[in-house]
Amino acid sequence: MNRHYHYDVLVAGGGPAGLSAALAAAQGGLRVAVLERSREIGYPIHTSGGSWIQDLHRLGIPDRFMHPIRAGRFLAPAAQATFHYDEPVSCILDVRGLYQHLAVLAAQAGAEILPATRVASVILAQEKPCGLRAGKAGEFFAPLLIDATGMVGLLARELGLREPPQRYGLGAECDVVAAEWPADTIALLVGSLVGPAGYGWLFPHGDGRVRIGVGLLHPDTAAQPELALQALLEKLRRGKIHDLRLSAAAAVEYHTGAIPASPPLRRTSADGLLVVGDAAGLIATLVGEGIRFGIELGRLAGTVAVAAHRCGRFDAAFLARYERQWRARYGRLFQRMALANRRLAGYGDQAWNEKIQLLARFPAAAIPPLLRGEWHAAALRQALWQNRRHLRRSFLQRWAGNARAQAGPAG
């Protein structure tokens, strides 16, 4: 006989968004269970862990999970730009440590964390969700479900809110010991240095370790990130990328992952359901950054869950306040990032060389808002204004090239 369990809220997925939703709901006095398919929170790792210190501080994340970065390098096949910062603005996260920290906070607030519990399907009553089936673990019931299952979007897909993503990023990463790499410097590589429709990275995260990875956009390219990563590692060993060389790098771990590269779902709430994190597409797709949004908007979902219980309202109309609030905060940013992602995916080496050469003219203060999608920031606006002639020339050259391509050969 199947075992039955009853809660106020069920969270499917124990990543940053799901754990943050569970924390906020438990702090509001609700009985919460987090159903996580892996046997250990934070394992396996599916992200490179880049983030911004100011946002993490605002969210109350302790410094011990942040490896500070003071320099960033952007490299195309025939161009490069380097920026230095007296005070670090970005960091590489201890991903596993941070996720387990979030799990501890949720558990201390009263949430039950259930590792090795794989959600199989949604339980319906009168065509509305009322629980989750989890195989031998039993059946779990609650008037409100939160889908934090990552890009799979298991609950949202089953309940008709999600179609298979049209565009998505696939990544492969090797965590190496490379003491020769500067501990406070990241590198981002584009163009044929890594492959079409994607980018590569070198992210140090302490103790002489560096995450070296490649992310490729599908269906923009059919190339596989695992093969592109092996090619990148070989280039680095042989010193074939500018002045980069990691001849003595020794692999410690391999990671793979997938993220949505399209705008967020049209609907992230329905009767008895909230969708958070990657499952909802709530990420900055320009650089594939989602952890800070997962934490912040996961907490928002948990807060809405508390309000729903207080009012006894689990209908779509009431739960839509979650969607209204995240769209008011970040809706335009997510849309801008998705458009930029699509445009950059079409760049070849010539376009990347031009853009990195232009980027090298920018002051260091303009780079964080550019990558964060804060294109209204004063430092970035000033940099764009000062380089308006170069931008105009680049636009005209690209327009002329497109016009020639459309006209075809003269006959």
Summary of the structure (lengths in Angstrom):
residues: 411
radius of gyration: 22.4
end to end distance: 78.1
largest distance: 78.1
contacts: 1430
relative contact order: 0.16
helix: 41%
strand: 27%
